[in-house]
Amino acid sequence: MPTALKILVAGGFGVGKTTMIGSVSEVPPLETEEFMTQASSEIDDLTGVPEKVTTTVAMDFGRITLDSDHVLYLFGTPGQERFWFMWDDLAYGTLGAVVLADPRRLADSFPSLDFFEQRGIPFAVGVNCFHGRRDYTAEEITAALDLRAPAPVILCDVRHRDSSKSVLLALLESARDLATG
């Protein structure tokens, strides 16, 4: 029986969590996407993501077989504050987390960063370069985030499998280094 490794994919509303899991999962991902309604229009801030019409209301789930001894399970958290009550349960038993950040709305990633820093959960930051735009460096993003915990910051485009994999690998390497260091 392979060892199960759990990773959370977190971040603010509309940063690409569902897309990331879908791009790397070897099985069709479980998605709890629902259409946004008029009722959520006063709650969900669409600044920077005006084309967004659905939102995750529970979690996303995907799977990656690493080798015959290890399986990686990915759990995507919902991004809106009204769903944060689920995060502690989702974080239980996690190896680490990917915090996705939208460089146009970096402040939206602060609650996720705080969550993992406060609990001592290793994380990597994936800066989702929407539409291939890279108007900044990983070093500039690291400085802007003012991270308290050591965490790799990776520029990525989560629509692409290899790009999403690079963020996951950075997290796994960082978690290993923290555990053995």
NUZA-577684 format. One line per 8 residues: number of its first residue (from 1); their letters; for each residue y negated, x negated, z of N, C-alpha, C. Coordinates in nm, 3 decimals. Example, Ala and Ser with C-alpha at 12.3 -4.5 7.8 and 13.67 -1.06 7.14 Angstrom:
2
1	AS	0.569/-1.319/0.780/0.450/-1.230/0.780/0.330/-1.320/0.780 ~ 0.225/-1.285/0.708/0.106/-1.367/0.714/-0.003/-1.290/0.787 $
//
This chain:
181
1	MPTALKIL	0.119/-0.085/0.000/0.000/0.000/0.000/-0.124/-0.089/0.000 ~ -0.214/-0.071/-0.096/-0.334/-0.156/-0.101/-0.429/-0.128/0.016 ~ -0.504/-0.229/0.053/-0.607/-0.216/0.154/-0.727/-0.145/0.093 ~ -0.776/-0.041/0.161/-0.891/0.035/0.115/-1.019/-0.028/0.169 ~ -1.113/-0.053/0.081/-1.244/-0.105/0.117/-1.348/0.000/0.081 ~ -1.437/0.028/0.172/-1.534/0.135/0.152/-1.674/0.077/0.139 ~ -1.746/0.123/0.037/-1.885/0.083/0.016/-1.969/0.208/-0.005 ~ -2.084/0.211/0.058/-2.180/0.319/0.035/-2.279/0.277/-0.073 $
9	VAGGFGVG	-2.324/0.374/-0.150/-2.432/0.354/-0.246/-2.542/0.449/-0.200 ~ -2.653/0.392/-0.155/-2.760/0.470/-0.095/-2.892/0.440/-0.164 ~ -2.993/0.512/-0.125/-3.127/0.490/-0.180/-3.201/0.622/-0.186 ~ -3.323/0.614/-0.229/-3.407/0.733/-0.236/-3.364/0.829/-0.346 ~ -3.433/0.938/-0.351/-3.410/1.044/-0.447/-3.431/0.992/-0.590 ~ -3.332/1.012/-0.676/-3.349/0.981/-0.817/-3.345/0.835/-0.855 ~ -3.282/0.748/-0.773/-3.280/0.604/-0.806/-3.160/0.562/-0.891 ~ -3.060/0.651/-0.905/-2.946/0.618/-0.991/-2.813/0.603/-0.919 $
17	KTTMIGSV	-2.801/0.657/-0.799/-2.677/0.642/-0.722/-2.558/0.705/-0.796 ~ -2.573/0.827/-0.840/-2.467/0.897/-0.914/-2.433/0.823/-1.042 ~ -2.536/0.776/-1.110/-2.517/0.703/-1.237/-2.440/0.574/-1.212 ~ -2.475/0.502/-1.106/-2.406/0.377/-1.076/-2.257/0.400/-1.053 ~ -2.225/0.496/-0.969/-2.084/0.522/-0.939/-2.011/0.563/-1.067 ~ -2.073/0.646/-1.148/-2.011/0.687/-1.273/-1.990/0.572/-1.370 ~ -2.076/0.472/-1.365/-2.065/0.361/-1.460/-1.952/0.264/-1.426 ~ -1.911/0.259/-1.298/-1.809/0.162/-1.259/-1.676/0.222/-1.217 $
25	SEVPPLET	-1.672/0.350/-1.188/-1.548/0.410/-1.139/-1.441/0.413/-1.247 ~ -1.318/0.380/-1.207/-1.205/0.382/-1.301/-1.147/0.523/-1.315 ~ -1.186/0.612/-1.226/-1.145/0.753/-1.234/-1.270/0.835/-1.257 ~ -1.256/0.954/-1.313/-1.375/1.039/-1.325/-1.434/1.060/-1.186 ~ -1.560/1.025/-1.167/-1.617/1.034/-1.032/-1.631/1.178/-0.986 ~ -1.614/1.196/-0.856/-1.645/1.323/-0.794/-1.796/1.325/-0.775 ~ -1.859/1.425/-0.827/-2.004/1.439/-0.813/-2.033/1.576/-0.755 ~ -2.127/1.581/-0.662/-2.169/1.710/-0.607/-2.312/1.738/-0.652 $
33	EEFMTQAS	-2.333/1.726/-0.781/-2.465/1.750/-0.840/-2.486/1.900/-0.857 ~ -2.600/1.946/-0.819/-2.639/2.085/-0.838/-2.776/2.088/-0.903 ~ -2.800/2.193/-0.981/-2.930/2.207/-1.043/-3.035/2.231/-0.936 ~ -3.148/2.169/-0.955/-3.259/2.188/-0.862/-3.320/2.325/-0.890 ~ -3.363/2.391/-0.785/-3.418/2.525/-0.798/-3.565/2.525/-0.760 ~ -3.625/2.637/-0.779/-3.766/2.654/-0.741/-3.783/2.630/-0.591 ~ -3.681/2.667/-0.512/-3.689/2.650/-0.367/-3.704/2.503/-0.328 ~ -3.645/2.413/-0.407/-3.655/2.270/-0.373/-3.782/2.206/-0.430 $
41	SEIDDLTG	-3.854/2.277/-0.512/-3.973/2.218/-0.575/-4.080/2.178/-0.474 ~ -4.083/2.245/-0.359/-4.181/2.210/-0.256/-4.128/2.101/-0.163 ~ -3.997/2.068/-0.175/-3.935/1.970/-0.087/-3.913/1.837/-0.158 ~ -3.860/1.842/-0.281/-3.824/1.722/-0.356/-3.943/1.674/-0.439 ~ -3.982/1.551/-0.415/-4.094/1.491/-0.485/-4.044/1.430/-0.616 ~ -4.084/1.485/-0.728/-4.041/1.438/-0.860/-4.132/1.331/-0.918 ~ -4.222/1.277/-0.837/-4.308/1.169/-0.884/-4.223/1.053/-0.933 ~ -4.242/1.011/-1.055/-4.166/0.901/-1.112/-4.036/0.944/-1.177 $
49	VPEKVTTT	-3.989/1.065/-1.149/-3.865/1.115/-1.209/-3.882/1.260/-1.255 ~ -3.984/1.288/-1.335/-4.011/1.428/-1.372/-3.899/1.491/-1.456 ~ -3.814/1.409/-1.519/-3.707/1.463/-1.602/-3.583/1.503/-1.522 ~ -3.581/1.475/-1.392/-3.464/1.503/-1.307/-3.448/1.653/-1.288 ~ -3.327/1.703/-1.317/-3.302/1.847/-1.304/-3.187/1.878/-1.208 ~ -3.111/1.772/-1.166/-3.003/1.793/-1.070/-3.020/1.698/-0.953 ~ -2.949/1.728/-0.845/-2.953/1.644/-0.727/-2.818/1.646/-0.656 ~ -2.783/1.538/-0.590/-2.660/1.530/-0.512/-2.681/1.605/-0.382 $
57	VAMDFGRI	-2.588/1.696/-0.351/-2.603/1.777/-0.229/-2.501/1.742/-0.122 ~ -2.405/1.657/-0.150/-2.311/1.614/-0.047/-2.286/1.464/-0.063 ~ -2.211/1.425/-0.165/-2.184/1.284/-0.189/-2.124/1.269/-0.327 ~ -2.120/1.146/-0.373/-2.047/1.110/-0.494/-1.932/1.021/-0.450 ~ -1.828/1.014/-0.532/-1.713/0.933/-0.496/-1.653/0.871/-0.621 ~ -1.622/0.742/-0.613/-1.556/0.672/-0.721/-1.458/0.570/-0.667 ~ -1.378/0.514/-0.757/-1.274/0.420/-0.716/-1.265/0.305/-0.815 ~ -1.242/0.184/-0.760/-1.221/0.065/-0.843/-1.102/-0.011/-0.783 $
65	TLDSDHVL	-1.000/-0.037/-0.864/-0.889/-0.120/-0.819/-0.929/-0.265/-0.842 ~ -0.939/-0.342/-0.733/-0.978/-0.482/-0.745/-0.859/-0.569/-0.785 ~ -0.746/-0.547/-0.718/-0.621/-0.615/-0.750/-0.510/-0.533/-0.685 ~ -0.388/-0.583/-0.689/-0.275/-0.505/-0.636/-0.284/-0.483/-0.485 ~ -0.369/-0.560/-0.418/-0.380/-0.550/-0.272/-0.508/-0.482/-0.222 ~ -0.604/-0.455/-0.311/-0.734/-0.404/-0.266/-0.788/-0.296/-0.361 ~ -0.832/-0.186/-0.300/-0.896/-0.078/-0.374/-1.033/-0.055/-0.311 ~ -1.134/-0.045/-0.395/-1.271/-0.022/-0.349/-1.306/0.125/-0.370 $
73	YLFGTPGQ	-1.346/0.190/-0.262/-1.390/0.328/-0.270/-1.542/0.331/-0.255 ~ -1.608/0.397/-0.347/-1.754/0.407/-0.348/-1.795/0.547/-0.306 ~ -1.883/0.555/-0.209/-1.937/0.682/-0.163/-2.087/0.680/-0.183 ~ -2.137/0.772/-0.263/-2.281/0.782/-0.286/-2.343/0.883/-0.192 ~ -2.448/0.841/-0.126/-2.517/0.929/-0.032/-2.621/1.013/-0.106 ~ -2.652/1.130/-0.054/-2.765/1.204/-0.109/-2.894/1.135/-0.066 ~ -2.996/1.141/-0.150/-3.118/1.066/-0.123/-3.225/1.136/-0.042 ~ -3.223/1.269/-0.040/-3.332/1.339/0.026/-3.315/1.342/0.177 $
81	ERFWFMWD	-3.427/1.340/0.246/-3.426/1.336/0.393/-3.347/1.451/0.454 ~ -3.349/1.568/0.392/-3.280/1.682/0.450/-3.128/1.664/0.455 ~ -3.074/1.562/0.383/-2.931/1.536/0.383/-2.894/1.410/0.464 ~ -2.990/1.345/0.526/-2.963/1.221/0.598/-2.869/1.239/0.715 ~ -2.856/1.362/0.766/-2.767/1.384/0.881/-2.623/1.346/0.848 ~ -2.587/1.337/0.722/-2.450/1.302/0.680/-2.426/1.152/0.677 ~ -2.530/1.072/0.678/-2.516/0.929/0.655/-2.430/0.858/0.760 ~ -2.444/0.894/0.886/-2.363/0.827/0.989/-2.214/0.850/0.963 $
89	DLAYGTLG	-2.177/0.972/0.927/-2.036/0.999/0.896/-1.991/0.923/0.773 ~ -2.074/0.919/0.670/-2.039/0.845/0.549/-2.029/0.695/0.575 ~ -2.110/0.644/0.667/-2.112/0.500/0.695/-1.995/0.455/0.781 ~ -1.927/0.548/0.845/-1.817/0.511/0.934/-1.710/0.432/0.856 ~ -1.679/0.311/0.903/-1.575/0.229/0.842/-1.616/0.158/0.714 ~ -1.743/0.155/0.685/-1.786/0.091/0.561/-1.790/-0.061/0.573 ~ -1.757/-0.126/0.465/-1.765/-0.272/0.455/-1.911/-0.315/0.435 ~ -1.986/-0.232/0.364/-2.125/-0.263/0.334/-2.184/-0.155/0.245 $
97	AVVLADPR	-2.306/-0.180/0.201/-2.377/-0.081/0.121/-2.458/-0.146/0.010 ~ -2.476/-0.070/-0.094/-2.572/-0.103/-0.198/-2.690/-0.008/-0.177 ~ -2.808/-0.064/-0.163/-2.929/0.017/-0.157/-2.994/0.005/-0.294 ~ -2.995/0.115/-0.367/-3.064/0.115/-0.496/-3.211/0.141/-0.474 ~ -3.293/0.069/-0.548/-3.438/0.084/-0.537/-3.498/0.103/-0.676 ~ -3.594/0.190/-0.684/-3.672/0.211/-0.806/-3.799/0.128/-0.789 ~ -3.822/0.028/-0.873/-3.938/-0.059/-0.854/-4.071/0.015/-0.864 ~ -4.071/0.133/-0.924/-4.194/0.214/-0.933/-4.221/0.288/-0.802 $
105	RLADSFPS	-4.117/0.295/-0.714/-4.128/0.370/-0.589/-4.053/0.296/-0.479 ~ -4.089/0.171/-0.456/-4.016/0.088/-0.358/-4.015/0.149/-0.218 ~ -4.121/0.214/-0.180/-4.128/0.271/-0.045/-4.017/0.372/-0.021 ~ -3.965/0.434/-0.126/-3.856/0.531/-0.110/-3.726/0.465/-0.063 ~ -3.716/0.333/-0.076/-3.595/0.264/-0.032/-3.602/0.223/0.115 ~ -3.719/0.228/0.178/-3.733/0.183/0.317/-3.642/0.257/0.415 ~ -3.628/0.391/0.408/-3.537/0.457/0.503/-3.392/0.407/0.491 ~ -3.346/0.383/0.370/-3.209/0.332/0.351/-3.197/0.192/0.408 $
113	LDFFEQRG	-3.294/0.106/0.378/-3.292/-0.030/0.431/-3.292/-0.029/0.583 ~ -3.377/0.054/0.642/-3.383/0.065/0.788/-3.250/0.111/0.846 ~ -3.186/0.208/0.781/-3.059/0.262/0.828/-2.955/0.151/0.841 ~ -2.939/0.072/0.736/-2.837/-0.033/0.737/-2.876/-0.152/0.824 ~ -3.004/-0.187/0.826/-3.048/-0.296/0.914/-3.026/-0.260/1.060 ~ -3.062/-0.138/1.100/-3.048/-0.096/1.240/-2.903/-0.093/1.285 ~ -2.811/-0.068/1.194/-2.669/-0.059/1.230/-2.593/-0.189/1.204 ~ -2.662/-0.290/1.154/-2.597/-0.418/1.127/-2.494/-0.412/1.015 $
121	IPFAVGVN	-2.513/-0.321/0.922/-2.422/-0.307/0.808/-2.473/-0.395/0.695 ~ -2.389/-0.486/0.644/-2.434/-0.570/0.532/-2.471/-0.485/0.410 ~ -2.573/-0.530/0.337/-2.612/-0.456/0.217/-2.669/-0.551/0.113 ~ -2.668/-0.503/-0.008/-2.735/-0.569/-0.120/-2.832/-0.467/-0.178 ~ -2.941/-0.515/-0.233/-3.039/-0.427/-0.296/-3.023/-0.440/-0.447 ~ -2.998/-0.327/-0.511/-2.995/-0.321/-0.656/-3.124/-0.259/-0.704 ~ -3.205/-0.336/-0.775/-3.333/-0.286/-0.826/-3.306/-0.232/-0.965 ~ -3.302/-0.101/-0.976/-3.266/-0.034/-1.100/-3.382/-0.042/-1.199 $
129	CFHGRRDY	-3.366/-0.127/-1.297/-3.471/-0.150/-1.398/-3.460/-0.042/-1.505 ~ -3.522/0.069/-1.481/-3.515/0.182/-1.570/-3.562/0.145/-1.710 ~ -3.483/0.182/-1.807/-3.515/0.160/-1.948/-3.536/0.012/-1.980 ~ -3.466/-0.075/-1.905/-3.469/-0.217/-1.935/-3.597/-0.289/-1.898 ~ -3.690/-0.221/-1.834/-3.818/-0.284/-1.798/-3.799/-0.376/-1.679 ~ -3.846/-0.499/-1.693/-3.840/-0.597/-1.583/-3.977/-0.663/-1.571 ~ -4.066/-0.592/-1.506/-4.203/-0.639/-1.491/-4.222/-0.721/-1.363 ~ -4.113/-0.766/-1.303/-4.116/-0.830/-1.172/-3.991/-0.915/-1.161 $
137	TAEEITAA	-3.987/-1.001/-1.061/-3.869/-1.084/-1.037/-3.800/-1.037/-0.909 ~ -3.677/-1.081/-0.891/-3.605/-1.049/-0.768/-3.679/-1.105/-0.647 ~ -3.741/-1.221/-0.664/-3.817/-1.282/-0.553/-3.938/-1.196/-0.516 ~ -4.005/-1.142/-0.616/-4.121/-1.055/-0.587/-4.077/-0.928/-0.515 ~ -3.963/-0.871/-0.557/-3.912/-0.750/-0.491/-3.870/-0.783/-0.347 ~ -3.803/-0.896/-0.327/-3.761/-0.938/-0.193/-3.883/-0.949/-0.101 ~ -3.989/-1.010/-0.149/-4.111/-1.024/-0.069/-4.172/-0.887/-0.040 ~ -4.174/-0.799/-0.138/-4.232/-0.666/-0.119/-4.152/-0.583/-0.019 $
145	LDLRAPAP	-4.021/-0.601/-0.016/-3.937/-0.524/0.076/-3.940/-0.579/0.219 ~ -3.977/-0.707/0.234/-3.987/-0.770/0.366/-3.861/-0.743/0.450 ~ -3.747/-0.779/0.393/-3.618/-0.752/0.455/-3.601/-0.831/0.584 ~ -3.550/-0.764/0.689/-3.522/-0.830/0.817/-3.383/-0.892/0.816 ~ -3.291/-0.834/0.742/-3.154/-0.886/0.734/-3.138/-0.962/0.602 ~ -3.053/-1.065/0.603/-3.029/-1.136/0.477/-2.957/-1.044/0.380 ~ -3.011/-1.030/0.261/-2.951/-0.940/0.163/-2.987/-0.988/0.023 ~ -2.887/-0.994/-0.065/-2.919/-1.028/-0.203/-2.996/-0.915/-0.270 $
153	VILCDVRH	-3.088/-0.951/-0.357/-3.164/-0.855/-0.436/-3.132/-0.884/-0.582 ~ -3.076/-0.785/-0.651/-3.027/-0.801/-0.787/-3.100/-0.703/-0.879 ~ -3.159/-0.754/-0.987/-3.215/-0.665/-1.089/-3.098/-0.612/-1.172 ~ -3.096/-0.481/-1.197/-2.983/-0.421/-1.266/-3.027/-0.301/-1.348 ~ -2.936/-0.252/-1.429/-2.952/-0.124/-1.499/-2.821/-0.051/-1.477 ~ -2.819/0.044/-1.385/-2.694/0.105/-1.340/-2.627/0.192/-1.445 ~ -2.689/0.209/-1.558/-2.623/0.283/-1.667/-2.513/0.199/-1.729 ~ -2.516/0.068/-1.703/-2.422/-0.024/-1.765/-2.324/-0.079/-1.662 $
161	RDSSKSVL	-2.196/-0.070/-1.693/-2.088/-0.110/-1.603/-2.105/-0.253/-1.552 ~ -2.127/-0.349/-1.642/-2.138/-0.489/-1.599/-2.255/-0.511/-1.505 ~ -2.363/-0.442/-1.528/-2.480/-0.455/-1.442/-2.451/-0.398/-1.302 ~ -2.387/-0.283/-1.298/-2.350/-0.225/-1.168/-2.249/-0.313/-1.097 ~ -2.154/-0.369/-1.171/-2.055/-0.458/-1.111/-2.121/-0.580/-1.048 ~ -2.227/-0.632/-1.111/-2.294/-0.750/-1.056/-2.353/-0.722/-0.918 ~ -2.403/-0.601/-0.898/-2.458/-0.564/-0.767/-2.345/-0.553/-0.664 ~ -2.235/-0.490/-0.703/-2.122/-0.477/-0.612/-2.065/-0.614/-0.575 $
169	LALLESAR	-2.054/-0.703/-0.672/-2.004/-0.838/-0.644/-2.097/-0.913/-0.549 ~ -2.228/-0.898/-0.569/-2.325/-0.963/-0.479/-2.306/-0.911/-0.336 ~ -2.284/-0.781/-0.321/-2.260/-0.724/-0.188/-2.132/-0.780/-0.128 ~ -2.023/-0.781/-0.204/-1.896/-0.830/-0.152/-1.905/-0.976/-0.110 ~ -1.973/-1.058/-0.191/-1.989/-1.199/-0.156/-2.075/-1.215/-0.030 ~ -2.180/-1.136/-0.020/-2.268/-1.144/0.096/-2.195/-1.099/0.222 ~ -2.118/-0.991/0.214/-2.043/-0.941/0.329/-1.939/-1.045/0.372 ~ -1.874/-1.108/0.274/-1.775/-1.213/0.306/-1.843/-1.329/0.377 $
177	DLATG	-1.956/-1.373/0.323/-2.028/-1.486/0.383/-2.075/-1.455/0.525 ~ -2.121/-1.332/0.548/-2.164/-1.293/0.682/-2.046/-1.290/0.778 ~ -1.931/-1.245/0.728/-1.812/-1.235/0.814/-1.753/-1.370/0.849 ~ -1.766/-1.465/0.757/-1.706/-1.598/0.780/-1.806/-1.701/0.828 ~ -1.935/-1.666/0.821/-2.039/-1.762/0.849/-2.069/-1.781/0.991 $
//
